[in-house]
């Protein structure tokens, strides 16, 4: 299987929901997402595990494309994960979690480029390995 697709209700946002701050190791606090965000993440984890079956993780170390369509009028999210290509042999560069990269960029541009980052209708981000 090289592709899985599913539709879910809009999950609770980890960022926009209240979070619990607990003292962490040293001076860094540990941020715990809301119960709603934890519940939604668990349901998504269970759904994707059932779709992947015994092959989990379905795509191994291969690069994966994730497409997310938020259908605001109906409160649904269509999600597709698709195998893109095998991880290049000999690649030793750091593989950052690219889903975290836009946060500072979008928050920093808020007020200068647009009023609020909820105006972003499309967000395109990909990893180039060359």
Buried (B, 14 or more C-beta within 10 A) or exposed (E): EEEBEBEEEEBBEBEEBEBEEEEEEEEEEEEEBBEBBBEBBEEBEEBBEEBBEEEEEBBEEEBBEEEEEEEEEEEEBEBEBEBBEEBEEEEEEEEEEEEEEBEEEBEEEBEEEEEEBEEEEEEEEEEEEE
